[in-house]
Amino acid sequence: KSYLRPFTISLLSIIITAIICFFLRPFLEAINIPMIFIIPIVFSGLVAGRKGGIIASVMAVAFFDFFFVPPYFTFSVFDIQFIPTFVVLFIVGIITSFLADTVKKQVQNTRQREEFIASLYDFSRDLLVSQNLDDFLMRITSYIEDLFNYDVVMILPDNNKNLKIVSRKGKNIRFDDDDLGLANWVFEHEKPAGYSTDTLASSKWYYLPLNTHKLKLGVLAVAPYKSDITNEQKHLLKAYTSIVSIALANYIKK
C-alpha cells in the first residue's frame, strides 16, 4: 500500500547500508560509519519524499547504535562520546531529507512545466485543424477530459444572450439550474468561481470565464472525478482557456 512505501524504502536502504558497513567495519572507525548512513537517508528523501527521509534518519541512528557502537547488539551506550554523534546524525539526516525532498519537487515541477508546454502546443495545433464550431467545441471538451480526467462543460450564450451548454464530455455530468446560475455569475463578472475558489466553493464545478480583452464569450466548467484541482492544474486550465478564448473569438468573427 502507498502509505507503507516510505517505511519500506527507508528500511530496505538502511538495512543494505548496515550490511555493507558491517563488512567494512574492520577497515573503518566507528565514528566514520555515520557518514555512510547519510547515503540511504538522501536516497529515501529523493525516492520516498520527506517522510521517507525522516524515517531513514531515525533508523540510521538506531542501526548505528545497535550494530556499530559497543556494547554491540544492544541500545546501551557506554561511551558518551557517541551521544553527540547520534544527535548530529539525526539532525543532518533530517536536514538532508528535507533538501532531498525539495530537489525532488523541483525536478517534478520542471517536468510538469515541460509537459505543460508540450500539451499547450498539441492543444493549439488540434484547435487549428478544427473544421467548424461544433468540431472545435468537441475537441476542447474531449482534450481537457482526457488530459485532466475531469467532467467538462462548455457554456456559451445563444442568440438571445442566454447561456446554454453547447458541448460536454465526461463520465457523470450533472449540471442543473443552480450550476447554470453560477455560470451566469462567472460570465457576467469574468472571474473564476465554484470548486476550490472563494466564491461558492461548495459547488462540484470549477468555472473559468472565456473572454478576450473586448468580448465575453462564455464559460468553461470542469469537475474532478477524484482528486482535488492543484494550483499547477489551475494554471494549466487558465492557459487553455486563454487559447480557447482567442480561437473562439476568431470563430465568432467569421
DACORFEN-V220778 format. One record per backbone hydrogen bond with DSSP energy under -0.5 kcal/mol. NH is the residue of the N-H (numbers start at 1). CO is the residue of the C=O. If there is no record, write none. Layout:
nh = {NH & NH}
co = {CO & CO}
//
This chain:
nh = {4 & 5 & 5 & 6 & 8 & 9 & 10 & 11 & 12 & 13 & 14 & 15 & 16 & 17 & 18 & 19 & 20 & 21 & 22 & 23 & 24 & 25 & 27 & 28 & 28 & 32 & 33 & 33 & 34 & 35 & 36 & 36 & 37 & 38 & 38 & 39 & 40 & 41 & 42 & 43 & 44 & 45 & 46 & 47 & 48 & 49 & 52 & 53 & 54 & 55 & 56 & 57 & 58 & 59 & 60 & 61 & 62 & 63 & 64 & 65 & 66 & 67 & 68 & 69 & 73 & 74 & 78 & 80 & 82 & 83 & 84 & 85 & 86 & 87 & 88 & 89 & 90 & 91 & 92 & 93 & 94 & 95 & 96 & 97 & 98 & 99 & 100 & 101 & 102 & 103 & 104 & 105 & 106 & 107 & 108 & 109 & 110 & 111 & 112 & 113 & 114 & 115 & 116 & 117 & 118 & 119 & 120 & 121 & 122 & 123 & 124 & 125 & 126 & 127 & 128 & 129 & 130 & 136 & 137 & 138 & 139 & 140 & 141 & 142 & 143 & 144 & 145 & 146 & 147 & 148 & 149 & 151 & 152 & 153 & 154 & 155 & 156 & 157 & 158 & 161 & 164 & 166 & 167 & 169 & 174 & 176 & 180 & 181 & 182 & 183 & 184 & 185 & 186 & 187 & 188 & 189 & 190 & 191 & 193 & 194 & 195 & 196 & 197 & 200 & 203 & 206 & 207 & 207 & 208 & 210 & 211 & 212 & 217 & 217 & 218 & 219 & 220 & 221 & 222 & 223 & 225 & 230 & 234 & 235 & 236 & 237 & 238 & 239 & 240 & 241 & 242 & 243 & 244 & 245 & 246 & 247 & 248 & 249 & 250 & 251 & 252 & 253 & 254}
co = {1 & 1 & 2 & 2 & 4 & 5 & 6 & 7 & 8 & 9 & 10 & 11 & 12 & 13 & 14 & 15 & 16 & 17 & 18 & 19 & 20 & 21 & 24 & 24 & 25 & 29 & 29 & 30 & 30 & 32 & 32 & 33 & 33 & 34 & 35 & 36 & 36 & 37 & 38 & 39 & 40 & 41 & 42 & 43 & 44 & 45 & 48 & 49 & 50 & 51 & 52 & 53 & 54 & 55 & 56 & 57 & 58 & 59 & 60 & 61 & 62 & 63 & 64 & 65 & 66 & 71 & 70 & 78 & 79 & 80 & 80 & 81 & 82 & 83 & 84 & 85 & 86 & 87 & 88 & 89 & 90 & 91 & 92 & 93 & 94 & 95 & 96 & 97 & 98 & 99 & 100 & 101 & 102 & 103 & 104 & 105 & 106 & 107 & 108 & 109 & 110 & 111 & 112 & 113 & 114 & 115 & 116 & 117 & 118 & 119 & 120 & 121 & 122 & 123 & 124 & 125 & 127 & 132 & 133 & 134 & 135 & 136 & 137 & 138 & 139 & 140 & 141 & 142 & 143 & 144 & 145 & 223 & 169 & 221 & 167 & 219 & 164 & 217 & 162 & 158 & 156 & 154 & 154 & 152 & 172 & 174 & 176 & 177 & 178 & 179 & 180 & 181 & 182 & 183 & 184 & 185 & 186 & 186 & 207 & 199 & 205 & 201 & 194 & 198 & 200 & 222 & 193 & 205 & 220 & 218 & 209 & 215 & 210 & 215 & 210 & 155 & 208 & 153 & 206 & 151 & 149 & 228 & 230 & 231 & 232 & 233 & 234 & 235 & 236 & 237 & 238 & 239 & 240 & 241 & 242 & 243 & 244 & 245 & 246 & 247 & 248 & 249 & 250}
//
